[in-house]
Amino acid sequence: MSDETASGRVSRRGLLGAAGTGVALAALGASATSATSASAAAPGKAVPLGTRRKLGSLEVSAVGLGVQNMHRTYQTTIPDRAEMRRIIASAHDHGVTFFDTAEAYGPLEDERILGEATQSFRGSIVIASKFGWNIDPETGERRPGLNSRPEHIKRAVEGSLKRLRTDRIDLLYQHRVDPAVPIEDVAGAVRDLMAEGKVLHWGLCEMGLNTLRRAHAALPLTAVQSEYSMLWRGPEAEVLPLCEELGIGFVPWSPLGVGFLTGAIDGQTAYADGDIRKYETRFAKDNIDANLALVTLLKSWADRKQTTLAQIALGWLLIQRPWIVPIPGTTQMAHMMENVGATAIRFTPAEAAELKAAVSGITVKGERLPPAVQAFSGVEAPPKTS
């Protein structure tokens, strides 16, 4: 893909030379502001997306950084570790205070990278990590299935604290629901960790609605994390309304549709072995042409707003609810700068309604892999939990 199209729209790769990028970065360097609801603004007035948001009572930057693939890329190459640390530090320099990782990423290695990178500014950021897979917290050995037994949770957190070089995890998620362990027992283990000051807030990932209610009743949740983007809108029907009812924040992972919403993928794209996109039918040749309608829509809005496809895709998430905080991951500095700059986009209420309606009018064809397989390649999906 060239850096600039014939129409003058700057591509994802050419972000740093784009008109308006300086405004985006200046907005990120400004003092913290609360997210503003589009419905509360005067008719026709552009609404800033805000640089700070709240997940429950936890304040974070409006866009976070997912530290999931910094030990390796989707193409299976190994990124330069020093460069990954520079990306994390630069994200903080440009206003990012929310960094998300997990013991399963690596396994263990991405927690180490994040811990190495954040020592000098640990006190000014929020770190989220996750437990729940059957991983040896010392060796990283991947064992079959899930493990949320209370004693294992506590061992997993001790390992995470060491790798993150910190004395507390600000937001601890159960990565996937373990059907063999009642969620009340999981909440009890997390409560014990909170009493010791090792965990400050907790959340769930990709859970069922009944599990969410039971968990929140046992120990109030701060956030839910699930896949959510223009390409996967599953949470809209039930999960987002329940989060709103309970006062729980929502953190979309894969907010750029595994790269699809950046315009970098088409019907001719080939994927390396181990890349989940190779196995998901939403990226299959039979479906991708129809799904590219989303990219066409994004291009039109990028031209209209003089920004990039990725920033429009993230902006769309930010206008859904004021308590949604996407965590795009990347191993490239320019892409990180582009992602965090999404908060500088301005939508009028009419524009927000128009964009939402346009996206809703596009039906995505094909399926994603089960969340268990997506999050932890090579491990079987657990039984569905209500």
C-alpha positions in Angstrom: 0.0 0.0 0.0 1.3 3.4 -0.9 1.7 6.1 1.7 -0.9 8.3 0.0 -3.8 7.6 -2.3 -4.7 9.6 -5.4 -7.5 11.3 -3.5 -5.0 12.6 -0.9 -6.2 10.4 1.9 -3.2 9.4 3.9 -2.8 5.6 4.6 -2.1 4.0 7.9 1.6 3.8 7.0 1.8 7.5 6.2 0.2 8.7 9.4 3.0 10.8 10.7 2.9 13.0 7.7 -0.9 13.4 7.7 -2.6 16.7 8.0 -4.0 17.1 11.5 -1.6 14.6 13.2 -0.1 17.4 15.2 -3.5 18.3 16.5 -4.1 14.7 17.5 -0.8 14.5 19.4 -1.4 17.9 21.0 -4.8 16.7 22.2 -3.2 13.7 23.9 -0.7 15.8 25.7 -3.4 18.1 27.1 -4.7 17.8 30.7 -7.1 15.0 31.4 -10.7 15.6 30.4 -13.8 13.5 30.9 -15.5 11.9 27.9 -18.5 13.8 26.8 -21.7 12.1 25.6 -22.7 13.2 22.1 -26.3 13.3 23.1 -25.5 16.0 25.7 -24.0 18.4 23.2 -25.7 21.2 21.4 -27.1 20.2 18.0 -24.4 20.4 15.3 -21.5 21.1 17.7 -18.5 18.8 17.3 -18.0 16.6 20.4 -14.4 15.8 21.7 -14.0 12.2 22.5 -11.9 13.1 25.5 -8.5 11.9 26.6 -9.6 10.2 29.9 -12.4 7.8 30.7 -13.6 5.8 33.7 -14.0 2.0 33.9 -16.2 1.9 37.0 -14.2 4.1 39.4 -10.8 3.5 37.7 -9.7 6.4 35.5 -7.6 5.5 32.4 -6.7 7.1 29.1 -9.4 6.9 26.5 -7.3 4.6 24.3 -4.9 2.1 25.9 -2.1 -0.1 24.6 -2.5 -3.9 24.3 0.8 -5.6 25.1 0.0 -9.0 23.6 2.2 -9.6 20.6 5.4 -7.7 21.5 7.2 -11.1 21.9 6.2 -12.0 18.3 4.2 -10.6 15.4 1.3 -12.3 13.6 3.9 -13.1 10.9 5.8 -15.1 13.6 8.8 -12.8 13.4 10.3 -11.6 16.7 10.3 -7.8 17.2 13.2 -6.0 18.6 12.8 -6.0 22.4 14.4 -2.5 22.9 12.0 -1.1 20.3 9.0 -2.6 22.1 10.1 -0.9 25.3 10.4 2.4 23.3 6.9 2.1 22.0 5.5 1.5 25.5 7.5 4.5 26.8 6.4 6.7 23.9 2.8 5.7 24.4 3.1 7.0 28.0 4.7 10.2 26.8 1.7 10.8 24.6 -0.9 10.3 27.2 -1.5 6.6 27.4 -2.0 5.5 31.0 -3.7 2.1 30.4 -1.5 -0.9 29.5 -3.0 -4.4 29.0 -1.3 -7.7 29.1 -1.6 -11.3 30.4 0.4 -14.3 31.6 -0.8 -16.2 28.6 0.8 -13.7 26.2 4.2 -15.3 25.5 3.4 -17.1 27.7 4.8 -14.8 30.4 7.1 -12.8 28.0 4.8 -9.8 27.3 4.4 -9.2 31.1 8.2 -9.1 31.3 8.5 -6.6 28.4 5.9 -4.4 30.0 7.5 -4.6 33.4 10.9 -3.7 31.9 9.5 -0.7 30.0 7.4 0.9 32.8 9.7 1.1 35.7 10.4 4.8 35.5 6.7 5.7 35.3 4.9 2.9 37.1 3.2 5.2 39.6 1.4 7.1 36.8 -0.2 4.2 34.9 -2.8 1.5 35.2 -1.6 -2.1 34.4 -4.1 -4.8 33.6 -3.2 -8.5 33.5 -5.0 -11.8 33.4 -5.1 -15.3 34.8 -7.1 -18.3 34.0 -5.2 -20.6 31.7 -3.5 -23.8 32.9 0.0 -22.3 32.7 2.9 -23.0 35.0 3.7 -19.6 36.4 7.4 -20.4 36.8 8.2 -22.1 33.5 5.4 -20.9 31.2 4.5 -24.5 30.2 1.2 -24.6 28.5 -1.0 -27.4 29.9 -4.4 -28.4 28.6 -7.5 -26.3 29.4 -8.2 -23.7 32.0 -7.4 -23.3 35.7 -9.1 -20.9 38.0 -8.7 -22.8 41.2 -8.1 -20.3 44.0 -4.7 -21.6 44.9 -3.6 -21.4 41.2 -4.9 -17.9 40.9 -2.8 -16.8 43.8 0.3 -18.5 42.3 -0.4 -16.9 38.9 -0.7 -13.4 40.4 2.6 -13.8 42.3 4.3 -14.7 39.0 2.7 -11.8 37.2 3.8 -9.3 40.0 7.4 -10.5 39.6 7.4 -10.2 35.8 5.7 -6.8 35.9 8.2 -5.6 38.5 5.4 -4.2 40.6 3.7 -4.7 44.0 0.1 -4.6 42.6 -2.0 -5.3 39.5 -4.4 -2.4 39.0 -6.9 -4.4 37.1 -6.9 -8.3 37.2 -9.1 -10.2 34.8 -10.1 -13.8 34.7 -9.0 -14.5 31.1 -11.6 -17.1 30.4 -14.3 -18.6 32.6 -13.4 -22.0 34.1 -16.5 -24.1 34.1 -15.0 -26.3 36.8 -14.7 -23.5 39.4 -17.7 -21.5 40.6 -17.3 -17.9 39.9 -17.9 -17.1 43.6 -14.8 -19.1 44.5 -12.8 -17.1 41.9 -14.1 -13.9 43.4 -13.1 -15.1 46.8 -9.5 -15.6 45.7 -9.4 -12.2 44.1 -10.9 -10.7 47.3 -8.0 -12.2 49.3 -5.5 -10.7 46.9 -7.2 -7.3 47.2 -7.0 -7.5 51.0 -3.2 -8.0 50.6 -3.0 -5.0 48.3 -1.8 -7.1 45.4 -4.9 -6.5 43.3 -6.9 -3.2 43.2 -9.7 -4.0 40.7 -11.0 -7.0 38.9 -12.8 -8.0 35.7 -13.9 -10.8 33.4 -13.2 -11.6 29.8 -15.6 -13.2 27.3 -18.1 -14.4 30.0 -21.8 -15.2 29.8 -24.4 -12.9 31.2 -25.3 -15.1 34.2 -21.6 -15.4 35.1 -21.2 -11.7 34.9 -24.2 -11.1 37.3 -23.0 -13.7 39.8 -19.4 -12.4 39.7 -20.5 -8.8 40.2 -22.8 -9.8 43.1 -19.9 -11.7 44.8 -17.3 -8.9 44.3 -18.1 -5.8 42.3 -16.4 -5.8 38.9 -14.6 -2.8 37.3 -14.4 -3.9 33.7 -15.3 -6.5 31.1 -13.1 -7.3 28.2 -14.3 -8.9 25.0 -13.7 -8.6 21.3 -15.6 -5.7 19.9 -15.1 -3.8 16.6 -17.0 -2.9 13.5 -16.0 -6.4 12.3 -17.4 -8.1 15.5 -20.4 -6.5 17.2 -21.5 -9.4 19.4 -21.4 -7.5 22.7 -24.0 -4.9 21.5 -27.1 -7.0 22.0 -26.7 -8.0 25.6 -23.3 -7.5 27.2 -23.1 -3.7 26.8 -26.6 -3.1 28.2 -25.8 -5.3 31.2 -22.5 -3.4 31.8 -24.4 -0.2 31.7 -27.0 -1.5 34.1 -24.3 -2.7 36.6 -21.9 0.3 36.1 -19.1 -1.8 34.7 -16.6 -0.5 32.1 -16.0 -2.2 28.8 -12.6 -2.8 27.2 -12.7 -4.0 23.5 -9.8 -6.2 22.4 -9.0 -6.4 18.7 -10.7 -3.1 18.2 -9.2 -2.9 14.6 -10.6 -6.3 13.6 -7.2 -8.0 13.6 -5.9 -5.4 11.2 -8.8 -5.7 8.8 -10.2 -2.2 9.6 -6.9 -0.5 8.8 -7.3 -1.3 5.1 -4.3 -3.6 5.1 -6.2 -6.8 4.2 -8.0 -7.8 1.1 -9.0 -11.0 -0.8 -5.4 -11.5 -2.0 -3.8 -11.4 1.5 -1.9 -14.5 2.6 -1.5 -15.5 6.2 1.3 -17.3 8.0 0.7 -20.6 9.8 -0.5 -19.8 13.3 -2.1 -16.5 12.3 -5.8 -16.8 13.4 -6.9 -14.9 10.4 -5.9 -17.9 8.3 -8.6 -20.0 10.0 -11.4 -17.5 10.6 -14.1 -17.7 7.9 -14.8 -13.9 8.1 -11.4 -13.5 6.3 -12.1 -16.3 3.7 -12.3 -15.4 0.1 -16.0 -16.3 0.0 -16.7 -13.6 2.6 -14.0 -11.0 2.5 -15.4 -9.1 -0.5 -18.6 -8.5 1.3 -16.9 -7.5 4.5 -14.7 -5.0 2.6 -17.8 -2.8 2.6 -16.7 -1.8 6.0 -13.3 -0.7 4.6 -15.0 1.3 1.9 -17.1 3.0 4.6 -14.0 3.8 6.6 -12.2 5.2 3.6 -15.1 7.6 3.0 -15.1 8.8 6.6 -11.3 9.0 6.7 -11.4 11.3 3.6 -14.2 13.3 5.2 -12.4 13.8 8.5 -8.9 14.0 7.0 -7.7 11.2 9.2 -7.0 7.4 8.8 -9.1 4.3 8.7 -7.8 3.0 12.0 -8.7 6.3 13.8 -12.2 6.3 12.4 -12.6 2.6 13.6 -11.4 3.5 17.0 -13.5 6.7 17.0 -16.6 4.6 16.3 -15.9 2.6 19.4 -15.4 5.7 21.5 -18.8 7.1 20.5 -20.7 4.0 21.5 -20.4 4.6 25.2 -18.4 7.0 27.4 -17.1 4.0 29.4 -15.6 2.1 26.5 -11.8 2.0 26.3 -10.2 0.2 23.4 -6.8 -1.4 23.7 -5.3 -1.7 20.2 -2.0 -3.6 20.2 0.9 -3.0 17.8 4.6 -3.6 17.3 5.2 -0.5 15.3 5.8 3.0 16.6 3.9 4.8 13.8 0.8 2.6 14.4 0.8 3.3 18.1 1.0 7.0 17.5 -1.9 6.7 15.0 -4.0 4.8 17.4 -3.6 7.1 20.4 -4.4 10.0 18.1 -7.9 8.8 17.6 -9.2 10.8 20.5 -8.5 14.0 18.6 -11.3 13.3 16.1 -14.5 15.3 16.5 -18.0 14.1 15.6 -21.1 16.1 15.8 -24.1 14.3 17.2 -25.5 14.0 13.7 -22.2 12.6 12.4 -22.1 10.1 15.2 -25.6 8.9 14.5 -24.8 8.7 10.7 -21.7 6.6 11.3 -23.4 4.3 13.7 -26.3 3.7 11.3 -24.0 3.1 8.4 -22.0 0.4 10.3 -25.2 -1.2 11.5 -26.4 -1.5 7.9 -23.4 -3.7 7.0 -23.8 -7.4 7.8 -20.5 -9.2 8.5 -20.2 -12.5 6.7 -18.3 -15.5 8.3 -17.4 -16.3 11.8 -14.5 -15.7 14.2 -12.8 -18.5 16.0 -14.0 -19.3 19.5 -12.6 -16.8 22.0 -10.5 -19.4 23.7 -8.7 -20.3 20.5 -8.2 -16.7 19.6 -6.7 -15.7 22.9 -4.5 -18.7 23.4 -3.5 -20.5 20.2 -3.3 -24.3 20.5 -5.6 -24.7 23.5 -9.1 -26.2 23.0 -12.1 -24.0 23.5 -13.8 -24.6 26.9 -17.4 -25.6 27.2 -19.8 -22.6 27.0 -20.6 -21.1 30.3 -23.9 -19.4 30.9 
